[in-house]
Amino acid sequence: MESKFFTFVRPYLDYIDSGRFFRQPFCWLYSVLAVLNLLFPLIVLAQSCRLGVFHAGGKVVIAFIIAFLVLALGGWISFQIWWNRKNRIMQSSKQGDDFIAIPVFSDFIQTAGEWAGTWIAVVGGLLSLLLSLILGDDMFLMNRALGFGFLDFSFMGIVLFPIYGFLIVIVARVVAEVYRALAAIANNTKKS
């Protein structure tokens, strides 16, 4: 029975089976995350202006400007990570593969780990260094103004944040490679 009544859903199923059903939304997600990372420093700036950071005194204002520049750098690096990886996700699986969702999700895990680890290492390490030098004991005020009151940007953070970031990148990469290897083994075993 090849009537339209029984086969009208076939194009949809073919779209799912081709892998584009999984790859295209993740490509859009990567684009949205890239843009959000560009907007984040501006949101912090707006929030800080609303909280009156620029009325807090010279040392705090200078520290905030430096912190904003570090956040802008982190936002730009993060934008580039998500934007550059969005093109790679479209090649994460090939036509004819049976296991097409695993490589896409694996790529997301890897990219999210690269983003989080880089953000923590770069922004955390630089903020710890610069704010410790400028603010000293007044750093708690800056942390609260930036919305990072739960973090300890001290001299210890200069060492720990880059280590944390590195470990996050490594763990995410290992997890992603395990998933990718499982999908590759499964796809190659089926063809044998």
C-alpha positions as CSV (number, residue, x, y, z in Angstrom):
1,M,0.0,0.0,0.0
2,E,1.9,3.1,-1.2
3,S,-1.0,5.5,-1.0
4,K,-0.5,9.0,0.5
5,F,-2.6,8.0,3.5
6,F,0.0,5.5,4.6
7,T,3.1,7.3,3.5
8,F,2.5,11.0,4.2
9,V,4.9,10.9,7.2
10,R,7.8,9.3,5.2
11,P,9.5,12.7,4.4
12,Y,9.6,13.5,8.1
13,L,11.0,10.1,8.9
14,D,13.6,10.4,6.1
15,Y,14.6,13.8,7.6
16,I,15.1,12.2,11.0
17,D,17.1,9.3,9.4
18,S,19.3,11.6,7.4
19,G,20.6,13.1,10.7
20,R,19.7,16.7,9.8
21,F,16.9,16.5,12.4
22,F,19.6,16.3,15.1
23,R,22.4,18.3,13.5
24,Q,20.4,21.4,12.4
25,P,18.9,22.3,15.8
26,F,22.2,21.9,17.5
27,C,23.7,24.2,14.9
28,W,21.1,26.8,15.8
29,L,21.7,26.2,19.5
30,Y,25.5,26.8,18.9
31,S,24.6,30.1,17.2
32,V,22.3,31.2,20.0
33,L,24.9,30.3,22.6
34,A,27.6,32.2,20.7
35,V,25.5,35.4,20.6
36,L,24.5,35.0,24.2
37,N,28.2,34.9,25.1
38,L,28.7,38.2,23.3
39,L,25.8,39.7,25.2
40,F,26.8,38.5,28.6
41,P,29.4,41.3,29.3
42,L,26.8,43.9,28.3
43,I,24.3,42.4,30.6
44,V,26.8,42.5,33.4
45,L,27.6,46.1,32.5
46,A,23.9,47.1,32.6
47,Q,23.3,45.2,35.9
48,S,26.4,46.9,37.4
49,C,25.2,50.3,36.3
50,R,21.8,49.7,37.9
51,L,23.5,48.7,41.1
52,G,25.6,51.8,41.2
53,V,29.1,50.4,40.7
54,F,30.3,53.7,39.2
55,H,29.4,55.5,42.4
56,A,31.4,53.2,44.6
57,G,34.8,54.9,44.5
58,G,37.8,55.2,42.3
59,K,39.4,51.8,43.1
60,V,36.2,49.9,42.6
61,V,35.4,51.7,39.3
62,I,38.9,50.9,37.9
63,A,38.5,47.3,39.0
64,F,35.1,47.1,37.4
65,I,36.4,48.5,34.1
66,I,39.2,45.9,34.1
67,A,36.8,43.2,35.1
68,F,34.4,44.2,32.3
69,L,37.3,44.0,29.8
70,V,38.1,40.5,31.1
71,L,34.5,39.5,30.7
72,A,34.4,41.0,27.2
73,L,37.5,39.0,26.4
74,G,35.9,35.9,27.8
75,G,32.7,36.6,25.9
76,W,34.6,37.0,22.7
77,I,36.6,33.8,23.1
78,S,33.4,31.9,24.1
79,F,31.6,33.4,21.0
80,Q,34.4,32.0,18.8
81,I,34.3,28.6,20.4
82,W,30.6,28.2,19.8
83,W,30.6,29.9,16.4
84,N,33.5,27.8,15.0
85,R,32.2,24.5,16.4
86,K,28.7,25.0,14.8
87,N,30.1,24.3,11.4
88,R,31.8,21.1,12.6
89,I,28.5,19.7,14.0
90,M,27.1,19.4,10.5
91,Q,29.8,16.8,9.6
92,S,29.4,14.9,12.9
93,S,27.7,12.0,11.2
94,K,27.7,10.7,7.6
95,Q,24.9,9.7,5.3
96,G,24.2,6.0,5.9
97,D,25.3,5.9,9.5
98,D,22.7,4.2,11.8
99,F,24.0,6.0,14.9
100,I,23.7,9.6,14.1
101,A,22.4,11.3,17.3
102,I,25.3,10.1,19.5
103,P,28.1,12.0,17.5
104,V,26.0,15.1,17.5
105,F,25.4,15.0,21.3
106,S,29.1,14.0,21.7
107,D,30.1,17.1,19.9
108,F,27.9,19.2,22.1
109,I,29.5,17.7,25.3
110,Q,32.9,18.4,23.9
111,T,32.1,22.0,22.9
112,A,30.3,22.7,26.2
113,G,33.4,21.4,28.0
114,E,35.7,23.5,25.9
115,W,33.6,26.6,26.5
116,A,33.2,26.1,30.3
117,G,36.8,25.1,30.8
118,T,38.1,28.0,28.8
119,W,35.7,30.5,30.5
120,I,36.7,29.3,34.0
121,A,40.4,29.3,33.2
122,V,40.6,32.6,31.3
123,V,38.0,34.7,33.1
124,G,38.5,33.2,36.5
125,G,42.3,33.3,36.4
126,L,42.5,36.8,35.0
127,L,39.9,38.2,37.3
128,S,41.6,36.6,40.3
129,L,45.0,38.1,39.3
130,L,43.8,41.6,38.3
131,L,41.2,42.1,41.1
132,S,43.6,40.8,43.7
133,L,46.2,43.3,42.7
134,I,43.8,46.2,42.5
135,L,41.2,45.6,45.2
136,G,43.0,43.4,47.7
137,D,40.6,43.0,50.6
138,D,37.8,45.0,48.9
139,M,37.3,42.3,46.3
140,F,34.2,41.0,48.0
141,L,32.4,44.2,46.9
142,M,33.4,43.7,43.3
143,N,32.3,40.0,43.4
144,R,28.9,41.0,44.6
145,A,28.6,43.8,42.0
146,L,29.4,41.4,39.2
147,G,27.0,38.8,40.5
148,F,29.9,36.4,41.4
149,G,29.5,36.7,45.2
150,F,29.7,32.9,45.5
151,L,33.2,32.8,44.0
152,D,36.5,33.6,45.7
153,F,38.6,35.6,43.3
154,S,41.7,35.7,45.4
155,F,45.3,34.8,44.9
156,M,44.4,31.1,45.2
157,G,42.1,31.6,42.2
158,I,45.1,32.6,40.1
159,V,46.3,29.0,40.3
160,L,43.1,27.1,40.8
161,F,40.8,28.5,38.0
162,P,43.2,27.6,35.2
163,I,43.6,24.1,36.7
164,Y,39.8,23.7,37.0
165,G,39.4,24.9,33.4
166,F,41.9,22.5,32.1
167,L,40.3,19.6,34.0
168,I,36.9,20.5,32.7
169,V,38.2,20.5,29.1
170,I,39.9,17.2,29.5
171,V,36.9,15.4,31.2
172,A,34.5,16.7,28.6
173,R,36.8,15.7,25.8
174,V,37.2,12.2,27.2
175,V,33.4,11.7,27.7
176,A,32.8,13.0,24.1
177,E,35.4,10.7,22.7
178,V,33.9,7.7,24.5
179,Y,30.5,8.4,22.9
180,R,32.1,9.1,19.5
181,A,34.1,5.8,19.7
182,L,31.0,3.8,20.6
183,A,29.1,5.3,17.7
184,A,32.0,4.6,15.3
185,I,32.3,1.0,16.5
186,A,28.6,0.5,16.2
187,N,28.4,2.0,12.7
188,N,31.5,0.0,11.5
189,T,30.3,-3.3,13.1
190,K,26.9,-3.0,11.3
191,K,28.6,-2.6,7.9
192,S,30.8,-5.7,8.3
